[in-house]
Amino acid sequence: MIRKIEQFTWEGRPIVNQIVVMTDDHMFLVSYGKVVASKGIGGPILSADWDHSKTTAKYVSRFLNRSVKEIRELIADGTFSIMPELTIR
């Protein structure tokens, strides 16, 4: 169940077209209307579109508090999961 929806902020400033949706056990980053990342129980999960553009990858990295390079390494070693598409439940 969705508990809260808010604008994604970085260093106190709202970021246009980036929304955070919070449920009971996950936080989701929605970028330009697509769910691109989640974090919560079971660790981070990324959609296949997480790095669709430099901008999207940048905000996913800020959402997860990891560099884009580190995210790619964690995907390669299986630490982070990739899903063809993420949905908010």
Buried (B, 14 or more C-beta within 10 A) or exposed (E): EEEEEEEBEEEEEEBEEBBBBBBEEBBBBBBBEBBBBBBBEEEBBBBEBBBBEEEBBBBBBBBBEBEBEBBBEBBEEEEBEEEEEBEBE
